[in-house]
Amino acid sequence: HIYDESFYTDRDLDFELTFYAEEQSPDDAMVGFLWNDMIKIGLGIEASDGMVYGEDQYDLPIIVNPGSYTDMYIDQPAWESSGAESRRFFADLRTLEGSDVTKNWNLVGQLLGNVTSDSISLAWEFDNLEQLDGHDITLLAGENIIDMRTTSTALIVKEYFLNMQITI
């Protein structure tokens, strides 16, 4: 992704989660040719749960062939059927509500190219976590239920990378 920090500068008080994925233990010969991927999700008082241009960003397609790479996006099929150009998003900002209201982000990932590993390394970081006092933050990847507040990394098998969910 081409990340533009200016997209988020007017949202200094919103909660943001940046989620990274990369191939675990790739072949040494491929290390210089690997690409990693990331997505951003967030919650803000002035944000909307629906698709809003300038608030939610499309996932950019990969137009070159790196040696090996992770490709990940937030899956929004309802937005596509409502007129969005794609169901694949890099960023999705939603309305911040009380801890009794659950928000789910469905993530799809692929490990493509000259793959030598069976595992994906996931990592994440938070901005303005204090905005979510009382909210659980959970990653579901296959059979793994991960409390994202207590750890900032996870290792999963690549089959689980195809269908993940973050719940706040």
C-alpha positions, 0 to 999 in steps of 0.5 A: 500500500501507499500509505498517506499519513495526511489521511489521518491527521484530522483524526488525532483523537480517534482510535486506530489499529494498524494490522500488519502481515508478513510471511514467517521464515521465508527462504533466505534467497527471497528476503530482499524480494518480499512484500508485506501488507497492512490495513487500518481500522478505527473508531471515531465519534464523527465517523460513519459505519457505512462507506464514506469517501475520504474516510474509508480507503480502497485496497490498491491492487498489486500491479507488479510481481514481487518474489513473495508477498502477503495481500490483505484487505477488509472485505465489504461485499455490502458496500460493493453491492451498494455502489462502491467500486470494490469490496476490498478496503485498506482502511475502514473507520466506523462510529465509536459507540459504547462497549455494549455495541460490537463492531466486526471487521472481516479480513481476507489475506493471501500469501502469494508468489514463491511461497516457502513458508506455511505460516503468517506473522501478524502484528498490530499497534494501537493509537488512542487506545484510551478511547476504548476503555471497557471494549474487548479487542479480539482477533479470530483466526481459524481456531485461534481467539487472540486478545489483542490488548494483551499481546501485539503479535501472533503466528498463524498457519496460512490457511487461517489467513484467508478468513480472519475477523477483528471484533471490538 
